[in-house]
Amino acid sequence: STGLSDEHDFLGMHISRDRIRRTLSLTAPALIDKLVAILGAPTVSVPTPLVPDLVTKLDLDASSDNPVVPESEFNCRAVLGLALWIVVACRPDASFAASLLARHAAKQTQAVVAGIRRLGHYLVSTRDLA
């Protein structure tokens, strides 16, 4: 391209290049919109991808205090897979949270679901972070 800025979409990522400022920006607006649709609830603005007290709850097995959430109610792997794609491609600020939640996703407990929902809400509420 002969222009001073280029914009392209590739695999759900929006790539913007500014030749004057010598910058390259990666965002994922289409994937963030898909995440909003999958979460299905109004998005809550959260400042961080994880909260410290959730980390200790993730290690707990299923119990009456931390019941298993049926996959028909919330598909942890689908939401986490989309979130991981966004994190790996353009949002390294949430990589620790995504990695930690991925280790516990098979449990599908209430704590894991809460963590994945928070990660999703964080990615949505900081969608323009580049």
C-alpha positions as CSV (number, residue, x, y, z in Angstrom):
1,S,0.0,0.0,0.0
2,T,1.2,3.5,-0.8
3,G,-0.8,5.2,2.0
4,L,0.7,6.3,5.3
5,S,-1.6,4.0,7.3
6,D,-2.9,0.5,6.7
7,E,-5.8,-1.3,8.3
8,H,-6.6,-4.9,7.8
9,D,-8.7,-7.7,9.4
10,F,-7.2,-11.1,9.7
11,L,-8.4,-14.1,11.7
12,G,-10.7,-11.9,13.9
13,M,-7.9,-9.4,14.6
14,H,-7.9,-5.8,13.5
15,I,-4.4,-4.7,12.4
16,S,-3.7,-1.0,12.2
17,R,-0.3,0.3,11.0
18,D,0.6,4.0,11.2
19,R,3.7,4.6,9.2
20,I,4.2,8.2,10.4
21,R,4.2,7.2,14.1
22,R,5.8,3.9,13.3
23,T,3.2,1.9,15.3
24,L,1.4,-1.3,14.8
25,S,-1.8,-2.0,16.8
26,L,-3.7,-5.2,17.2
27,T,-7.2,-5.3,18.5
28,A,-10.0,-7.9,18.4
29,P,-13.3,-6.0,18.1
30,A,-15.2,-8.8,16.3
31,L,-14.0,-11.5,18.7
32,I,-14.9,-9.2,21.7
33,D,-18.4,-8.9,20.2
34,K,-18.6,-12.6,20.0
35,L,-17.5,-13.0,23.6
36,V,-20.3,-10.6,24.6
37,A,-22.8,-12.7,22.8
38,I,-21.5,-15.9,24.4
39,L,-21.4,-14.5,27.9
40,G,-25.1,-13.6,27.4
41,A,-25.3,-11.3,30.4
42,P,-24.8,-7.6,30.7
43,T,-21.2,-6.8,30.8
44,V,-19.8,-5.6,34.1
45,S,-16.9,-3.2,34.0
46,V,-14.0,-4.8,35.9
47,P,-10.5,-3.3,36.4
48,T,-8.6,-6.6,36.6
49,P,-8.9,-10.0,35.0
50,L,-8.7,-11.9,38.3
51,V,-9.3,-11.2,42.0
52,P,-6.9,-12.7,44.6
53,D,-9.6,-14.6,46.6
54,L,-10.7,-16.4,43.5
55,V,-7.2,-18.0,43.1
56,T,-7.6,-20.0,46.3
57,K,-11.2,-21.0,45.4
58,L,-10.0,-22.5,42.1
59,D,-8.1,-25.2,43.9
60,L,-11.2,-26.4,45.7
61,D,-13.0,-29.5,44.4
62,A,-16.7,-29.6,43.8
63,S,-18.7,-29.3,47.0
64,S,-21.9,-27.7,48.3
65,D,-20.0,-24.4,48.6
66,N,-18.5,-24.8,45.1
67,P,-21.0,-26.8,43.0
68,V,-20.4,-28.0,39.5
69,V,-22.1,-25.9,36.9
70,P,-23.7,-27.9,34.1
71,E,-22.1,-27.4,30.7
72,S,-25.5,-26.7,29.3
73,E,-25.7,-23.6,31.6
74,F,-22.1,-22.3,30.9
75,N,-19.6,-23.8,28.5
76,C,-16.3,-23.0,30.2
77,R,-14.1,-24.4,27.4
78,A,-15.9,-22.4,24.6
79,V,-15.7,-19.1,26.5
80,L,-12.1,-19.8,27.6
81,G,-11.0,-20.9,24.1
82,L,-12.2,-17.6,22.6
83,A,-10.7,-15.6,25.5
84,L,-7.3,-17.5,25.1
85,W,-7.3,-16.7,21.3
86,I,-7.8,-13.0,22.1
87,V,-5.2,-13.1,24.9
88,V,-2.5,-14.9,22.8
89,A,-3.1,-12.7,19.7
90,C,-3.3,-9.2,21.2
91,R,-3.9,-9.0,25.0
92,P,-0.9,-10.3,27.0
93,D,-2.1,-8.3,30.0
94,A,-4.6,-11.1,30.7
95,S,-2.4,-14.1,30.0
96,F,-1.8,-15.1,33.6
97,A,-5.5,-15.2,34.4
98,A,-6.3,-17.1,31.2
99,S,-3.5,-19.7,31.9
100,L,-4.6,-20.2,35.5
101,L,-8.3,-20.6,34.6
102,A,-7.4,-23.0,31.7
103,R,-5.7,-25.3,34.3
104,H,-8.9,-25.6,36.2
105,A,-11.5,-25.5,33.4
106,A,-12.2,-29.2,33.4
107,K,-13.7,-28.9,36.9
108,Q,-16.5,-26.6,35.7
109,T,-17.2,-25.5,39.3
110,Q,-18.9,-22.3,40.3
111,A,-15.5,-20.7,41.2
112,V,-14.1,-21.6,37.7
113,V,-17.2,-20.2,36.0
114,A,-16.9,-17.0,38.0
115,G,-13.3,-16.6,37.1
116,I,-13.9,-17.2,33.4
117,R,-16.8,-14.7,33.4
118,R,-14.6,-12.1,35.1
119,L,-11.9,-12.6,32.5
120,G,-14.5,-12.2,29.8
121,H,-15.9,-9.1,31.4
122,Y,-12.4,-7.7,31.7
123,L,-11.6,-8.3,28.1
124,V,-14.9,-6.6,27.1
125,S,-14.6,-3.6,29.4
126,T,-11.0,-3.0,28.2
127,R,-11.7,-3.7,24.5
128,D,-9.9,-0.6,23.3
129,L,-6.7,-1.3,25.2
130,A,-4.0,-1.5,22.6
